[in-house]
Amino acid sequence: MLELFEVFATNQAAVVSPDGEQLLGSPLTTLTDFIARNKTAFV
């Protein structure tokens, strides 16, 4: 657990990997955009 907390404390979890775009072949959607487009599912 201490190692996991260290990852978050040093901002290493904020690294964005290009793997998703490479696998899907298209840009990924941000969470904000996803929620905006699917707002009715959350209300």
TITORRO-456609 format. One record per residue: residue in one letter; residue number from 1; x, y, z of N, C-alpha, C, O in turn. Coordinates in steps of 0.05 Angstrom, whole numbers, plus 5000, padded with zeros to 4 digits. Atoms other than C-alpha are relative to their C-alpha. Example, Ala and Ser with C-alpha at 12.3 -4.5 7.8 and 13.67 -1.06 7.14 Angstrom:
BEGIN
rec aa:A, i:1, npx:5018, npy:4976, npz:5000, capx:5246, capy:4910, capz:5156, cpx:5018, cpy:5024, cpz:5000, opx:5039, opy:5024, opz:5013
rec aa:S, i:2, npx:4984, npy:4976, npz:4999, capx:5273, capy:4979, capz:5143, cpx:4985, cpy:5022, cpz:5014, opx:4995, opy:5044, opz:5018
END
This chain:
BEGIN
rec aa:M, i:1, npx:5016, npy:4977, npz:5000, capx:5000, capy:5000, capz:5000, cpx:5018, cpy:5025, cpz:5000, opx:5011, opy:5045, opz:4987
rec aa:L, i:2, npx:4982, npy:4976, npz:4999, capx:5057, capy:5048, capz:5015, cpx:5011, cpy:5006, cpz:4973, opx:5014, opy:5029, opz:4965
rec aa:E, i:3, npx:4990, npy:4995, npz:5027, capx:5085, capy:5038, capz:4946, cpx:4979, cpy:5012, cpz:4982, opx:4985, opy:5030, opz:4966
rec aa:L, i:4, npx:5022, npy:4989, npz:5016, capx:5017, capy:5052, capz:4915, cpx:4996, cpy:5030, cpz:5007, opx:4992, opy:5046, opz:4989
rec aa:F, i:5, npx:5003, npy:4972, npz:4992, capx:5010, capy:5116, capz:4956, cpx:5023, cpy:5017, cpz:4990, opx:5019, opy:5040, opz:4983
rec aa:E, i:6, npx:4977, npy:4985, npz:5011, capx:5079, capy:5137, capz:4934, cpx:4996, cpy:5007, cpz:4971, opx:5004, opy:5028, opz:4962
rec aa:V, i:7, npx:5006, npy:4995, npz:5028, capx:5058, capy:5130, capz:4861, cpx:4982, cpy:5024, cpz:4997, opx:4986, opy:5042, opz:4981
rec aa:F, i:8, npx:5019, npy:4978, npz:5001, capx:5000, capy:5177, capz:4873, cpx:5013, cpy:5026, cpz:5010, opx:5008, opy:5048, opz:4999
rec aa:A, i:9, npx:4988, npy:4976, npz:4988, capx:5040, capy:5225, capz:4917, cpx:5020, cpy:5013, cpz:4981, opx:5024, opy:5038, opz:4981
rec aa:T, i:10, npx:4980, npy:4989, npz:5018, capx:5093, capy:5233, capz:4863, cpx:4989, cpy:5005, cpz:4972, opx:5004, opy:5011, opz:4953
rec aa:N, i:11, npx:5014, npy:4993, npz:5024, capx:5041, capy:5243, capz:4808, cpx:5007, cpy:4981, cpz:4976, opx:5004, opy:4988, opz:4953
rec aa:Q, i:12, npx:4994, npy:5019, npz:5021, capx:5064, capy:5181, capz:4770, cpx:4975, cpy:4988, cpz:4987, opx:4976, opy:4977, opz:4965
rec aa:A, i:13, npx:5025, npy:5011, npz:5010, capx:4992, capy:5159, capz:4761, cpx:4988, cpy:5018, cpz:4979, opx:4968, opy:5010, opz:4966
rec aa:A, i:14, npx:5011, npy:4981, npz:5020, capx:4979, capy:5220, capz:4717, cpx:5012, cpy:4996, cpz:4972, opx:5004, opy:5011, opz:4954
rec aa:V, i:15, npx:4988, npy:5005, npz:5027, capx:5020, capy:5192, capz:4659, cpx:4978, cpy:4988, cpz:4982, opx:4965, opy:4969, opz:4989
rec aa:V, i:16, npx:5020, npy:5009, npz:5019, capx:4976, capy:5183, capz:4598, cpx:5015, cpy:4983, cpz:4979, opx:5033, opy:4993, opz:4966
rec aa:S, i:17, npx:4988, npy:5018, npz:5019, capx:4994, capy:5124, capz:4554, cpx:4985, cpy:5002, cpz:4973, opx:4961, opy:5006, opz:4972
rec aa:P, i:18, npx:5013, npy:4999, npz:5027, capx:4981, capy:5125, capz:4478, cpx:4988, cpy:4973, cpz:4993, opx:4978, opy:4970, opz:4971
rec aa:D, i:19, npx:5009, npy:5027, npz:5006, capx:4962, capy:5051, capz:4482, cpx:4970, cpy:4999, cpz:4991, opx:4963, opy:4984, opz:4973
rec aa:G, i:20, npx:5029, npy:5000, npz:5006, capx:4886, capy:5064, capz:4481, cpx:4995, cpy:5009, cpz:4971, opx:4980, opy:4996, opz:4956
rec aa:E, i:21, npx:5003, npy:4990, npz:5028, capx:4890, capy:5105, capz:4417, cpx:5011, cpy:4981, cpz:4980, opx:5000, opy:4977, opz:4958
rec aa:Q, i:22, npx:4988, npy:5019, npz:5019, capx:4936, capy:5055, capz:4384, cpx:4982, cpy:4975, cpz:4997, opx:4980, opy:4965, opz:4975
rec aa:L, i:23, npx:5017, npy:5024, npz:5002, capx:4890, capy:4997, capz:4401, cpx:4974, cpy:5006, cpz:4985, opx:4964, opy:4989, opz:4969
rec aa:L, i:24, npx:5026, npy:4993, npz:5012, capx:4826, capy:5033, capz:4379, cpx:5003, cpy:5012, cpz:4972, opx:4984, opy:5011, opz:4956
rec aa:G, i:25, npx:4995, npy:4987, npz:5025, capx:4856, capy:5070, capz:4321, cpx:4986, cpy:5027, cpz:4997, opx:4982, opy:5037, opz:4975
rec aa:S, i:26, npx:5012, npy:4973, npz:5000, capx:4821, capy:5135, capz:4341, cpx:5005, cpy:5013, cpz:5027, opx:5012, opy:5000, opz:5046
rec aa:P, i:27, npx:4994, npy:4986, npz:4975, capx:4829, capy:5189, capz:4394, cpx:4981, cpy:4991, cpz:5022, opx:4957, opy:4984, opz:5017
rec aa:L, i:28, npx:5017, npy:5007, npz:4977, capx:4803, capy:5173, capz:4463, cpx:4982, cpy:5023, cpz:5008, opx:4989, opy:5046, opz:5002
rec aa:T, i:29, npx:5019, npy:4980, npz:4990, capx:4745, capy:5211, capz:4494, cpx:5006, cpy:5006, cpz:5029, opx:5012, opy:4989, opz:5045
rec aa:T, i:30, npx:4996, npy:4992, npz:4972, capx:4755, capy:5251, capz:4558, cpx:4975, cpy:4993, cpz:5016, opx:4954, opy:4990, opz:5004
rec aa:L, i:31, npx:5022, npy:5007, npz:4983, capx:4711, capy:5234, capz:4616, cpx:4979, cpy:5023, cpz:4999, opx:4955, opy:5017, opz:4998
rec aa:T, i:32, npx:5019, npy:4977, npz:5002, capx:4680, capy:5304, capz:4613, cpx:4984, cpy:4999, cpz:4975, opx:4959, opy:5003, opz:4976
rec aa:D, i:33, npx:5015, npy:5002, npz:5025, capx:4661, capy:5296, capz:4540, cpx:4981, cpy:4976, cpz:5000, opx:4959, opy:4978, opz:4990
rec aa:F, i:34, npx:5017, npy:5024, npz:4999, capx:4634, capy:5226, capz:4552, cpx:4975, cpy:5006, cpz:5016, opx:4952, opy:4999, opz:5008
rec aa:I, i:35, npx:5023, npy:4994, npz:4983, capx:4589, capy:5250, capz:4609, cpx:4982, cpy:5020, cpz:4986, opx:4957, opy:5017, opz:4988
rec aa:A, i:36, npx:5016, npy:4980, npz:5014, capx:4566, capy:5310, capz:4568, cpx:4983, cpy:4987, cpz:4979, opx:4959, opy:4994, opz:4975
rec aa:R, i:37, npx:5015, npy:5013, npz:5022, capx:4545, capy:5265, capz:4510, cpx:4980, cpy:4980, cpz:5010, opx:4961, opy:4973, opz:4997
rec aa:N, i:38, npx:5017, npy:5021, npz:4989, capx:4512, capy:5214, capz:4556, cpx:4986, cpy:5009, cpz:5026, opx:4981, opy:4993, opz:5043
rec aa:K, i:39, npx:5010, npy:4988, npz:4976, capx:4483, capy:5261, capz:4608, cpx:4974, cpy:4986, cpz:5010, opx:4970, opy:4983, opz:5034
rec aa:T, i:40, npx:5025, npy:5012, npz:4992, capx:4415, capy:5228, capz:4607, cpx:5003, cpy:4973, cpz:5015, opx:4986, opy:4965, opz:5031
rec aa:A, i:41, npx:4995, npy:5025, npz:4986, capx:4445, capy:5163, capz:4632, cpx:5008, cpy:5004, cpz:5029, opx:5007, opy:4986, opz:5046
rec aa:F, i:42, npx:4990, npy:4994, npz:4973, capx:4472, capy:5198, capz:4694, cpx:4980, cpy:5016, cpz:5017, opx:4985, opy:5020, opz:5041
rec aa:V, i:43, npx:5019, npy:4983, npz:4986, capx:4411, capy:5240, capz:4713, cpx:4976, cpy:4984, cpz:5008, opx:4957, opy:4995, opz:5020
END
